[in-house]
């Protein structure tokens, strides 16, 4: 698959997803960018904005196996990864796979589970494998997590540790549709007899795997690489920041930029690709100082300051 085919496939997926999810197309593009870039997504938004519907719809459009894990305070790590069950007939312990063994895993309200259970996803997200009772088991390919959390309700929740937040390539929100969008939502509901809209599969597992290989062929000029590094390093120099973007964050911005270029059907990364993904990739990786936090400084403002302080590189004519 080349970038032209990849872009056409992505357009088809986004068009099909848009038949079920009402909202800004850019939000769906951002989520698909993470999937193409082999990353994970954290959706942070208030209830009722379509987070679960979005995850289910994308999985259906890609024709991938989908599971949903409802995170609760009493959820145990084995409830996520699976456990060994004794088979009386055979006299042996058999491993029962947990819901994490799927292509698309929706970790719903992930911040409602205690840290030990949240950590059960760390290995899965980082290594695409789980270790249970000393045995390592590979997860299916492709594999990605779409986690959701409610930023408003804090009672009975466990904030995600920085190490886990850093595992998400992209963090974004869906937000409320505008008035026209909410009217369209009702119009669509009036025309069907079920609460949940259905979408058709426009791709399959093999297509998704081929799609995820395309960014590896996208060129990134030296000037763009320096731009990515300098923007990330600039976040560490900001006096409002206690912990800036890590080397892992630099790599994720690089990978997301290549994926965004593939979605656009280009064989090279342009500065606009970096600009489109810089906030979803970097904002959640910033740790503010206590003083900045108290003053209500937005992490996005820190990243925006870093972006504007680094000169945008001029593209080589041979790259266009």
C-alpha positions as CSV (number, residue, x, y, z in Angstrom):
1,X,0.0,0.0,0.0
2,X,1.3,3.5,-0.9
3,X,0.4,6.8,0.5
4,X,-2.3,7.4,-2.1
5,X,-4.1,4.2,-1.3
6,X,-3.6,4.9,2.4
7,X,-5.2,8.3,2.1
8,X,-8.1,6.9,0.2
9,X,-8.6,4.2,2.8
10,X,-8.5,6.7,5.6
11,X,-11.1,9.0,3.8
12,X,-13.4,6.0,3.5
13,X,-13.1,5.1,7.2
14,X,-13.7,8.7,8.2
15,X,-16.7,9.1,5.9
16,X,-18.2,5.9,7.3
17,X,-17.5,6.9,10.9
18,X,-19.1,10.3,10.3
19,X,-22.4,8.6,9.5
20,X,-22.6,7.6,13.1
21,X,-20.6,10.2,15.0
22,X,-21.7,13.8,14.8
23,X,-18.9,16.3,15.5
24,X,-15.8,17.9,14.1
25,X,-14.1,15.8,11.4
26,X,-10.7,16.9,12.8
27,X,-11.4,15.0,16.0
28,X,-11.9,11.7,14.1
29,X,-8.8,12.5,12.0
30,X,-6.8,12.9,15.1
31,X,-7.9,9.5,16.5
32,X,-7.3,7.8,13.2
33,X,-3.8,9.4,13.1
34,X,-2.9,7.6,16.3
35,X,-4.2,4.3,14.9
36,X,-2.2,4.6,11.7
37,X,0.8,5.6,13.8
38,X,0.4,2.5,15.9
39,X,-0.4,4.6,19.0
40,X,-3.0,4.7,21.7
41,X,-5.7,7.4,22.4
42,X,-6.9,9.0,25.6
43,X,-10.3,10.7,25.2
44,X,-11.1,13.1,28.0
45,X,-14.5,14.5,28.0
46,X,-17.7,14.9,30.0
47,X,-20.3,12.0,29.8
48,X,-22.7,11.9,26.8
49,X,-20.3,13.3,24.2
50,X,-20.0,10.1,22.2
51,X,-16.6,8.7,23.4
52,X,-17.8,5.1,23.6
53,X,-19.7,5.4,20.3
54,X,-16.7,6.8,18.6
55,X,-14.4,3.9,19.7
56,X,-17.0,1.3,18.7
57,X,-17.7,3.0,15.4
58,X,-14.0,3.2,14.4
59,X,-13.6,-0.5,15.3
60,X,-16.6,-1.5,13.2
61,X,-15.5,0.6,10.2
62,X,-12.1,-1.1,10.4
63,X,-13.8,-4.5,10.9
64,X,-11.6,-5.2,14.0
65,X,-12.4,-7.2,17.1
66,X,-13.7,-4.8,19.8
67,X,-13.9,-5.2,23.5
68,X,-15.0,-2.8,26.2
69,X,-13.7,-2.8,29.8
70,X,-15.7,-0.8,32.3
71,X,-13.1,0.3,34.8
72,X,-14.5,0.4,38.4
73,X,-12.9,0.7,41.9
74,X,-13.2,-3.1,42.4
75,X,-11.8,-4.1,39.0
76,X,-8.7,-6.5,39.4
77,X,-5.7,-6.8,37.1
78,X,-6.7,-10.3,36.2
79,X,-10.1,-9.0,35.1
80,X,-8.2,-7.2,32.4
81,X,-5.4,-9.6,31.4
82,X,-7.1,-12.9,32.1
83,X,-6.5,-15.8,34.5
84,X,-5.8,-19.5,34.8
85,X,-8.8,-21.7,35.5
86,X,-8.6,-25.3,36.6
87,X,-10.1,-27.8,34.1
88,X,-11.3,-30.8,36.1
89,X,-11.7,-33.0,33.0
90,X,-8.1,-32.5,31.9
91,X,-6.6,-32.0,35.4
92,X,-4.8,-28.9,34.2
93,X,-5.0,-25.1,34.5
94,X,-6.2,-23.5,31.3
95,X,-5.7,-19.8,30.5
96,X,-8.8,-17.8,29.9
97,X,-8.0,-14.7,27.9
98,X,-9.2,-11.4,29.4
99,X,-10.8,-8.6,27.4
100,X,-7.5,-7.0,26.6
101,X,-7.0,-9.7,24.0
102,X,-8.7,-7.8,21.1
103,X,-7.7,-5.5,18.4
104,X,-9.5,-2.4,19.8
105,X,-9.8,-2.2,23.5
106,X,-12.0,0.5,25.0
107,X,-10.9,1.2,28.6
108,X,-14.0,3.1,29.7
109,X,-13.5,5.5,32.6
110,X,-10.0,4.3,33.2
111,X,-9.4,6.6,36.1
112,X,-12.1,4.9,38.2
113,X,-9.9,1.8,38.7
114,X,-7.1,1.7,41.3
115,X,-3.4,2.2,40.1
116,X,-2.7,-1.5,40.3
117,X,-5.4,-2.3,37.7
118,X,-4.5,0.7,35.6
119,X,-0.9,-0.7,35.5
120,X,-2.2,-3.9,34.0
121,X,-2.5,-2.0,30.8
122,X,1.0,-0.6,30.9
123,X,2.7,-3.7,29.5
124,X,0.0,-4.2,27.0
125,X,0.2,-0.7,25.7
126,X,4.0,-0.6,25.7
127,X,5.0,-4.1,24.6
128,X,1.7,-5.5,23.1
129,X,1.9,-8.4,25.4
130,X,0.8,-9.4,28.9
131,X,2.5,-11.4,31.6
132,X,0.3,-13.7,33.8
133,X,1.7,-16.1,36.3
134,X,5.2,-15.8,34.8
135,X,4.0,-16.5,31.2
136,X,4.2,-13.9,28.5
137,X,1.4,-13.9,25.9
138,X,1.3,-11.8,22.8
139,X,-1.7,-9.6,22.0
140,X,-3.3,-9.7,18.6
141,X,-2.2,-7.5,15.8
142,X,-3.2,-4.7,15.3
143,X,-3.7,-3.7,18.9
144,X,-4.6,-0.3,20.3
145,X,-6.3,1.1,23.3
146,X,-8.8,3.9,23.4
147,X,-9.3,5.0,27.0
148,X,-11.8,7.5,28.3
149,X,-12.0,9.6,31.4
150,X,-14.2,12.2,32.9
151,X,-12.2,15.4,33.7
152,X,-15.0,16.9,35.9
153,X,-15.9,14.2,38.4
154,X,-13.0,13.5,40.7
155,X,-14.7,11.8,43.6
156,X,-13.9,8.1,43.6
157,X,-11.3,8.3,40.9
158,X,-7.6,7.6,40.7
159,X,-5.6,10.1,38.6
160,X,-3.5,8.3,35.9
161,X,0.2,8.3,36.8
162,X,2.5,10.2,34.4
163,X,4.1,7.0,33.3
164,X,0.8,5.8,32.0
165,X,-0.3,9.1,30.5
166,X,3.0,9.1,28.5
167,X,2.0,5.8,26.9
168,X,-0.8,7.5,25.0
169,X,0.3,8.9,21.7
170,X,-2.6,11.2,21.6
171,X,-4.9,12.8,24.1
172,X,-8.0,14.6,22.8
173,X,-11.6,15.4,23.4
174,X,-14.8,15.3,21.3
175,X,-16.5,18.3,22.8
176,X,-20.2,19.3,22.2
177,X,-21.5,19.5,18.6
178,X,-22.7,22.9,17.5
179,X,-26.5,23.6,17.3
180,X,-26.7,22.3,13.7
181,X,-24.8,19.2,14.8
182,X,-27.2,18.4,17.6
183,X,-30.2,18.9,15.3
184,X,-28.6,16.5,12.9
185,X,-28.2,14.1,15.8
186,X,-31.9,14.1,16.4
187,X,-32.7,13.9,12.7
188,X,-30.6,10.8,12.4
189,X,-32.2,9.3,15.5
190,X,-35.7,9.9,14.1
191,X,-34.8,8.0,10.9
192,X,-33.7,4.8,12.6
193,X,-35.4,2.4,14.9
194,X,-32.4,1.7,17.2
195,X,-30.6,3.9,19.7
196,X,-27.1,3.0,18.5
197,X,-26.3,3.7,14.8
198,X,-24.6,1.0,12.8
199,X,-21.8,1.4,10.3
200,X,-20.4,-0.8,7.6
201,X,-16.9,-2.2,7.5
202,X,-14.8,-0.4,4.8
203,X,-11.5,-2.1,5.7
204,X,-10.3,-5.3,7.4
205,X,-7.5,-6.5,9.6
206,X,-5.0,-7.0,6.7
207,X,-5.8,-3.5,5.4
208,X,-5.2,-1.9,8.8
209,X,-1.8,-3.7,9.2
210,X,-0.8,-2.5,5.7
211,X,-2.0,1.0,6.6
212,X,0.2,1.0,9.7
213,X,3.2,0.3,7.6
214,X,2.8,3.3,5.3
215,X,4.1,5.9,7.7
216,X,7.4,4.0,7.8
217,X,7.9,5.0,4.1
218,X,7.1,8.7,4.7
219,X,10.2,10.9,4.4
220,X,11.2,13.3,7.1
221,X,13.8,15.9,6.1
222,X,16.6,16.8,8.5
223,X,15.1,20.3,8.9
224,X,11.8,18.8,10.0
225,X,13.5,16.4,12.4
226,X,15.4,19.4,14.0
227,X,12.1,21.3,14.2
228,X,10.4,18.4,16.1
229,X,13.3,18.1,18.5
230,X,13.7,21.8,19.1
231,X,9.9,22.3,19.8
232,X,10.0,19.4,22.4
233,X,13.2,20.6,24.0
234,X,11.8,24.2,24.3
235,X,9.1,22.9,26.6
236,X,11.8,21.9,29.1
237,X,13.1,25.5,29.2
238,X,9.8,27.1,30.1
239,X,9.8,28.4,33.7
240,X,6.2,27.2,34.2
241,X,7.2,23.6,33.5
242,X,8.5,21.1,36.0
243,X,8.8,18.2,33.6
244,X,8.9,18.8,29.8
245,X,8.5,16.5,26.9
246,X,10.5,13.3,27.2
247,X,12.5,11.6,24.4
248,X,9.6,9.2,24.1
249,X,7.4,12.2,23.5
250,X,9.8,13.4,20.7
251,X,9.5,10.0,19.0
252,X,5.7,10.0,19.3
253,X,5.5,13.5,17.7
254,X,7.7,12.2,14.9
255,X,5.6,9.2,14.4
256,X,2.3,11.1,14.6
257,X,3.6,13.6,12.0
258,X,4.4,10.8,9.6
259,X,1.0,9.3,10.1
260,X,-0.7,12.6,9.5
261,X,1.2,13.1,6.3
262,X,0.0,9.6,5.2
263,X,-3.6,10.6,5.9
264,X,-3.0,13.6,3.7
265,X,-1.6,11.4,0.9
266,X,1.9,12.9,1.0
267,X,5.2,11.0,0.9
268,X,6.9,13.6,3.1
269,X,6.3,15.4,6.3
270,X,5.5,19.1,6.0
271,X,5.6,21.6,8.9
272,X,1.8,21.7,8.8
273,X,1.7,18.0,9.7
274,X,3.7,18.7,12.9
275,X,1.5,21.6,13.6
276,X,-1.7,19.6,13.3
277,X,-0.7,17.0,15.8
278,X,1.6,18.9,18.2
279,X,-1.1,19.7,20.8
280,X,-2.8,16.2,20.9
281,X,0.7,14.6,21.2
282,X,2.5,17.0,23.6
283,X,0.0,18.7,25.8
284,X,-0.7,15.8,28.2
285,X,3.1,15.1,28.6
286,X,3.7,18.4,30.3
287,X,3.9,18.6,34.1
288,X,3.5,22.1,35.4
289,X,5.1,23.6,38.4
290,X,2.9,24.0,41.5
291,X,2.8,27.7,41.1
292,X,1.8,27.5,37.4
293,X,-0.9,25.0,38.3
294,X,-2.3,27.2,41.0
295,X,-2.3,30.2,38.6
296,X,-4.4,28.1,36.1
297,X,-1.8,27.9,33.4
298,X,-2.9,25.8,30.5
299,X,-0.6,23.1,29.2
300,X,-1.6,23.9,25.7
301,X,-0.4,27.5,26.2
302,X,3.0,26.1,27.1
303,X,3.2,24.0,24.0
304,X,2.0,26.8,21.9
305,X,4.7,29.1,23.3
306,X,7.3,26.4,22.4
307,X,5.9,26.1,18.8
308,X,5.9,29.9,18.2
309,X,9.5,30.3,19.6
310,X,11.0,27.8,17.1
311,X,11.4,29.0,13.5
312,X,9.3,27.0,11.0
313,X,11.7,25.3,8.6
314,X,11.6,26.0,4.9
315,X,10.8,23.0,2.8
316,X,13.3,21.7,0.3
317,X,11.9,22.1,-3.3
318,X,12.8,18.4,-3.8
319,X,10.5,17.4,-1.0
320,X,7.4,18.9,-2.6
